[in-house]
Amino acid sequence: MRLWVRSAGWSAAVAALLAVAIVVSAAIGPVRIPPETVMKSVLNALSVPSGIETSASGVGPLPVPGVGPLTLPGVDLAVTSPFAFPVDSVHQQIVVGVRLPRILLAALVGFALAAAGTVMQGFFRNPMADPSIIGVSSGAAVGAVTFIVFPVALSATVALPLVGPVEVALSRGAGTSLFAFVGALVAAFGVYAIATRGGRTPVATLLLAGVAVQTFLGAVVSYLQLQAGESLRQIVAWLMGHLSGAAWSEVAVTAAVVPPLFLLLLAYARDLNVLLLGEEEARGLGIAVERTKRVLLAASALVTAAGVAFAGVIGFVGLIVPHMLRLVVGPDHRVLLPTAALAGGTFLVAADTLARSAPAEYPVGIITAAVGAPFFVYLLVTREVTEL
């Protein structure tokens, strides 16, 4: 069977499973909604551009020399929905406004973590590797906790042409996500800088540098928790991983970052296969080893940072999902990478559904750890895990 047919077949099967998980998850909650109503609500929410509308409330008045004050008409893009299924308005709001953003964010975060975990396991040729191995999660934790303990006002005045000065400010939640994203990238590229000498980055040195940086950043987080005071509860909730309160804006930002980076990782899937043979063998086969390593590390760090920025530290997704799919589809990353990424989204959607279905909602990180830790022990007991 041709490789692309096999890859497309497995990806389509797991994507269909992800779609089913999304619909079932949206139906579950304090208000039970039939799956067919969920699908109708989603279809009703779809909209397509249908024209351009102008309104009297536009930009202005603007001082125009020789003319006087001038008000430009407002221009809006008119959109319509091709569907009009009869759905209760309350159910429509619950599905589209409350549950669907959280579910889609869970799918994107799981997708990102599983994709990065697959790459890290291949990169380090170590089945125990996961996205946090280069310090991304620890860096995100330091950034987020720092902002929670020592919040700063993130606002600025921007002068826009034809409009004038506009006040731009970030909310507390957006500030936490921004600091987490920046902290994740600083930690990841810091590990890379420590491990790189003379333009070469030995994998063993990178691994040890990652462990050292993670340990140090863990101590920083512990110190910040001692200084937290009343913010300690918020810090613990973030460190456990959370998806509650997800908004469409967070889904949009994550969706703008994760898929393009995943396509970049997928473009290097063949090179990643060759790297499994060893760096010297890869050079002999014409692979630009150092450039490939830089691209894989940078893209994996960015995609992981995008995932943890809004969801906090969620463990084991990037560890167990690639293992499970490798047992099913084999080690070829051209098949494994897209399949594992989609399975990661499915797994996190299912885990978050369990987390929010409990009598008292649990952080999703507890559910993933409760599933991941026993599987981790199973691997240690039943399999040789020193290499792929």
Disulfide bonds with the S-S distance in Angstrom:
none
